[in-house]
Structure formats: C-alpha cells, structure tokens
C-alpha cells in the first residue's frame, strides 16, 4: 500500500511508543498550541495546515476573548511551533471589495493546481459553508458559498476526479445537528454544485459514531483508495463525545465506501482532550504525510481548547481499517 503523492520528509514525526497497541498514537508533547496563544485569541483548535514554501502554513480557528470564532493565519518551519497572527484573516470578494464573515470556524485547506482553497463554517443566514482561496497567503478571496444553510464540515478532494471538483459536507439543521450523515457533491467550476450523493451514515451499531459523523482532513489518495479520517459522535449522560475514525473510499467513485472502522482510532482520554471549554472532544481537521515513508501526522482539536498532534503509518493503518471494518446500513455502495 502506498500514498500517491509527492514526498515531504520534513513533516513532524514521532515513533510509536514501545508496547503501544493502537495504529494511531499521540505526540508526546501535546498540546502543540495551548490557551491564549495571542493577545486576542483565547483558544485555538480545529485548525488546518499545509506545506508551503520551505515550511508550512495554517489556517487556525481562534475563539477570541469576545467569544466569537474567527480564522487566523499561522506560519511554521517545523509544523509544530507556530507563529499565529493576532489579527484574523481579512477577505475580499472576487471584485476586490471587503467581504469578511460575521464568524468563521473549523477550517480545512487544500492545494489544487497551485491554488490553496479554504473552506469553513460561516454565517450565511445560519451556519453554512464558506469557500475562499489564496495563492500567497497574503490576499484571501472569497468565492461563492457552495450551499445554503445549514451545513458544516466541508472537505474538498485534493484533485479533480473525472473532470469534477468533489466536496464532502454534512447537512444539518439550525441547532446542533440532529442530521448526522456525510454527503458528496460535484462541480465543474467551484461555483455550481450538484449530483449530491449520501456517502456515509451515522452508525448506530457502533455506538461511538451513533449520533452523527463528519469528514475531517482532506482525503489522502492511496493505492487502496481515498483514506478519509472523520469524527464520530455519541451522546452520553454528560453530553457529546467526539472520537476519530477512518474510512477508505473508492478512488474513481468516492461515494462508494469500501471499508470503515468499526472501532474508534482515538477517543478522548488525555486531560487536554477530556477537560476544556467543551470536554471530551477529539476532532481531526488536517494531515501532513510523506509518500516515501508512509508517515502521517494528524492534527486535531482537543476539547475545543487546544491543537494536538497524532501519528500513523499508512500501510499499518490501511491494513487495520480493512481488517476491522463495519459499514453502516446507509453507506453508499455504488455511484448512482
């Protein structure tokens, strides 16, 4: 099994602890971003990073000291130690006029043909997906919102498939998402979206993902299919618990689910995951990976308070997913 992409040996890496039995393990120096990282940012979490130049760039969800969520730019040489701007990203529309969102949170970022596309949850008469782009991390241009409200967890694929851009999302309502399934949509121009298909459903047979699920980092293309990390949520007497799982989607028809983890890969256990502004949250949003070694670094939000880091080896992880798979009744089995 191999990752289909260019190599990047400079990504963060820490080997699996001796005696550890899982296929995803935590960075020993977590969290990598703590509370109050800048003057106006109380908490940074649920954020995304990409290679850029001779280092790395990131778009970070920052809940300000006024309580409102915004997106900030960050830069790093090693993808562990980050310099985060105290001022939020300022957006313009396609005509060059100011077009800042009222709020913005849980961004993802992907490079496609030299353009960095950012998608986040924005205010569009309610929670909806915002879409923007940058080429240099200096000028940020907002594009048309893909869908009307209500929708969250927008994730673009890193290349066109059959000539179309593909976008994962999770439709919801105006509350805290009783809808719990992941859908896929396609577009020729990132402006008009259609051919919507349901991909994955919440899985009541595996309780850790029985309330809702949502796509996480940008899918990673492998020989076996698209490797997709996602979050699964269950409801307990003390509220929601967010855990991390993974699935493998068909390379040519990504609405087709080939394999999906029956058990979570990571669940809140460490103090920085179980205790915080929102306790019991592991929320994956980004990965960095090296095709040559198969190493994967996974960035996740912890307790809506911190940014944390975990690691996996691609061949070991894919073998585990294939050997420990349980599809939900509503998972799509063919593109139709």
N, C-alpha and C positions, 0 to 999 in steps of 0.2 A: 504494500500500500504506500502510495506517495502523494505528497501535496503537489498540486500542479500550479506552480507559480515560481517567481524568482526567489533566490535565497537572500536571507538577511541575517548574517551571523552576529549582528550587534544587538539583537533583541535580548531582553533580560532572561536570565535562566538560573535556576537553582535545582539541583538534582533531587530526586525523590528521597525523603528521609528513610534511613535504614529501618526495615521492619514494617514500613507503611504498606497497607494492602490495597488502597484505592488507586484509581487511574487518574485522578485529579488531586493535586496537593497544593497547599497554601505556601506562599512566600514566608520565610521565617521572620522577616522584618515588617510584616503587616501591622497597621495600615500604612500605605505609602503616602497618603495625604490625610492629615488629621484635621481637627476642628480649627476654625478661624485662620485659614491659610493666608488671607489678605485682610486688609482693614475693613472692607465692606462685605466680605464673604464669611458667613457663619459656618457653613458646611459645604463641602464639595463631594459629590458622589454621582453614581450613574452617568459616567462620562466615557468618551471615546477617543482613541488615539490612532495615528497612522505614521508610517515612516515619511520623513520629509527632509530633503537635502541630506546633510551629513548627520542628521539626528532624527527627532520625532516632533510632531505637532499634535495637539489635542484640543478638543472642544469639551469643556467641562460644565456640568450642571452645578451652578452655585446658588444656594439659597442665601439671599442677602440678610443683613441684620434687620431689614424691614419685613422679612418673612417671605418676600416674593422670589420665585425662581427665575434665573436668567442664565444665559450661556456666555462663558468666558473662554478666551484663547489661552493656551499654555504651550510652552516650548521646553524641550529637554534634550540633553545629549545622550542619556542612557535609558530613557523611558521609565525611570524610577524616581528620580529627583526632578521636580517640575517647578518652573517659574510661571506662575499664573498671573495674568493681568488683573489688576484690581478693578479695571473698568470692563464692562460687558462688551461683547461684540456689537458693533453698530452696523445696521443693514441698510442697503439701498434697494430700490426696485429696479426693474430692467431698463427704466428710463433715467436712472441715476438719482431719483428722489428718495429722501429718507423714508424708511419703511421698517421701523423697529416693532417687534412684537410686544404685546402687553405683558406676556410672560413666556418663558421658554424652558423646557426641561427634557431630560433623558435623551440627549442627542446620540446619533450614530453618524459615522463619517466613512466614506469610501472614495477611493480614487478610481476613476474610469477615464481612460484615454487622456490622462494628464489634467483632468479636472477633478477637484475634490468636492463631492456632494455631501451636504449635511442635511439630515432630516431629524426633526424633533417634534415634541408635542407643543402646540402653540394655541393661542386664543383666536378662534375663528367662529364666534358666536357659540363658544363652548370648546371643549378640548378636541383638537383636530391635529392633523399632520401639517407641519411647515416644511418647506423644501427650499434649500438655497445652495449656492456654490461659491467657490473661491479658487483662484489659480495660484495665489501667492500668500495667502493668509494675512493679507493687508486689506483688500477690498472684498466685501461679502455682499453678494447679490441674491436677493430673494426671488424665487421663481413662483409660479402659481401653486397654490395649495392643491395637493393631489385629490383630496376628497373633502366633502362637507363633514361637519361634526356628526357623530362623535367617533373618534378613532385614536389609537395610541400604538406605540411600538412599531414604527415604520422602519423597515430594513431593506435597503437596495442590494441587489446582487452586484458583484464586482465586475461583471461584463454582460454584454447583451447575449441573449440566447435566442436563436432563430430570428435574429434581427430586432429583438424587442428588449427594452428595459423591463426588469421584473422587480416588483416591490411586495414585500410581506407586510401585513398590518393586522391589527386586532380591532375590529369594530366593537363599539361599546355603547353605553347609554350615558346620560348626563351625570350619573352617580359614579360609584366606584366599580363599574364594570361587571354586572352580572353576566354579560356575554363573555365567553371565555375561549373563543376559537381563533386560530390563525388562518388568514386568507392570503391569496396571492393575486396580484393584478399585473397587467402588462400595458406598455405604452411604446409608441414609436418615437415620441419626441419629449417625454417627461412632462407633457402638458395635459394630454388627454389619456385617461386611463380606462381600461375595460377588460373584458374576458376574466371577470373575477371568479375565483375558484376557492373553495374551502380546502385547506391543506391538512391541518391538524386540529383535533378537538381536545378539550379537557378530557382527562381520562379518569373516570370515577372508579375504575378497577384498581388503579394505583393512586392511593389517597393523597400522596404528596403533590399531585397535579390535578386534583379533582374539582377545584373551584374555577380556575382559569389558567391559561398559559399565554406566553408572549415571546415572539422572536427576540433574540439577544444580539450578539455580534453579527457582523457581516458574514455570510456563509463562506466557508473555505472549500475550494474545489480540490477534490482528491480523486484518485483512480477509482474509488468505490462510489463516488457521488459527492453531493454537497454536504459537508459537515456543518450542521447548524446547532449551536448552543442556544438554549432557551430557558426561560424561567417557568416554573410551575408553582402554583399556589394552592394551599389547602386552608381551610377555615377551622380554627380551634376555639376552645373556650376563651382564650386570651387574644383572639384576633387572627389575622392572616399570618402565614408563614411562607416565605419565598425561598425556593430551592432552585438548584441548577440541574438541568438535564441536557440531553443532546439527541439529535436525530440525524439520519442520513437520507437525503432526498435524491431522486434520480437526476443525473447530470443533464440530460436533454429535456426532461419534463419534470421540473422541480415541484410540481403539485403532487407528484407521486411520492409517498413516504415508503422507503424501503425498510428502514429499521428505526427504532425509537426506544430509549432507555426505559426499562420497567422500574428501575430504582433511581433515585436522585444520585448525581455525581458529587454534589456538595450541598450541604444544608447548614443553617445557622448553628454553630457550636462554639465558636470563639467569642470572647467578651465583646469584641468590636463588631460582631455580627448579631449577637443576641441583645445587646444593650446600646441604645442610641435614641435619636429623635423618633424613629419608627423601629421598634425592636423586631428581631427575627427576620432579617432580610439578607439574602444573597441574590444579587441582581446583575447578571453578566451583560456587558454592553460593548465590549471590544476585544479583539485579539491581535497579537502580533505573532508571526510564525516564520520559520526558516525551512524552506523546502528541502534543502540538502540534508539537514539533520532530523527533520520531522518535529522539531521542538515547537510548542505552542505556549505563549504567555496569554493568560486570560485576565482581563480587567473587569472587576465587578464592584458594584456599590454595596456597602455593608451598613445595615441598619439605618439607611437614609442619612448617614452621617460621615462616612469615610469612603475613600477609594482603596481597594485592596487588590492583591495580585495572586494568581494561582497558575499552576503549570500542568502540562500534559505532554505525553509523547504520542504523536499522531497514530502510529501503527498500533500501539498498545490500546489507545482509546477506541479506535475504529473496531478492532477485534472484540473489545469488550461490548461495544454497542451491538454488534452483530450477534454476539453470543448471549446477550441479556436483553432481548428486545420483546416489547409487548405493544402492539399497535392498538389504538382506540377504535371503537366501532365506527366512528365518523371520519377516520383518516382517509384521505383520498388515495385510491389505488391505481388510478389511471387519469390521464389528462383528458377531460371531456367538457 
